[in-house]
Amino acid sequence: MDFLISPAHAQGAAQGDAFGFFLPMIVIFVAFYFLLIRPQQKRQKAHTALVGALSTGDEVVTAGGILGKVTAVSEHYATLMIADNVEVKVQKSTVSAVVPKGTFDAA
């Protein structure tokens, strides 16, 4: 049973096992990496690819909930037509999703 519970040593209490001390911290870091850091990096990579692939004619939704059709794309900005004769220039990073064709006309 000594492998589950380490025996208490009164004389050597100040000298701890370094591996036993760092093992829980390593396990916690690995758990944080796979549960928090890695999924966030995947989402960021997918969003960067979405923003990079924006082109004229795409129908998009911004982070603020504005639905529009892309009429022009520059390096940092996209121009959205949100109604007849109404165009808005937004940062490309605020585009949250590309919706299927026809969504803008149906809305």
N, C-alpha and C positions, 0 to 999 in steps of 0.2 A: 504494500500500500504506500510505500515511500515515494513512488513515482507520481502519485496524485497530490500528496501533501508533503511538502518538504519539512523535515524535522527542525524544531526550533533549536538554535544554538546561541546560548546567551553570550558566550565569549566572542563569537565571530559575527555578531549582529551588524557591526559597522561595515564589514566586508561582504558586499552582496554580489550575486552572480550578475555580471554585466549583460549577458545574453538574456537572462530572465527578466531583467529590467527593461531592455529595449524591445523585446519581442512584442509586448502589447502595443507599443507605440508604432511599430512596423506594421502590425496587423491593422490598426486603425488607419494608418496612412494609406495602405493598399485598399481598404474598404472605401475611404473617401475618394480615392482616385477612380475606382470603378463605378461608384454610385453617384458622384457629383462632377468631378473634373472631366472625365472622358465623355459623358453624354453632352456636357456643355460645349466641348470642343467640336463634337460631331454636329450639333445644332448650328454653331457658328460657321463651320465649313459649308454646311448646306445653305445657310442664308447668304454667304458670300458668293456661292455658285449661282443662286437665284438672282441676286442683284447684278452679277456680271453677265447673266444671260438675258437681261431685259432688252427688249427690242420694240420698235414701233409696231403698234397694233395689238400688243399684249393687253389683257384686261387684268387689273391688279386691285388689291385692297391694301391700304396703308395701315400703319399702326394706329392711327386715329380713327380708322373705320371708314375712310373715304374710298368709294368704289369709283374707278375711272379707267379710261382707255389711254394707253401711252401714245402720245403723238410725237414726242421728240425725246431723245436720250443724249445727255452729255456725260462728261467724266464723273461728275458728282451729283448731277440733278437729272430729274425726269419731269417732263411736262405731261400732265394728265388732263384729259378732257372729261369733266365731271357732269356737264350738261351741254346743250347746244350753245355754241359761242361762249362757253365758260371754260377756261383752261387755268390750271393751277400748277405752279412749279414747286416740286417737293424734292427733298434729298432722297437719293436712291436708297439709302440705308433705312428709310422709314417704310419702304415697301415690305409688307409682311407675307404676302402670298400672291401667287398668280392664279387667277380663277379661270374656269373653262370659258371658251369663246361663247358669246351669246348671253353671258350673265349680265353684262352691262346693259344690253338692250332689253332684257327681261325685267330688270329692276325698276 
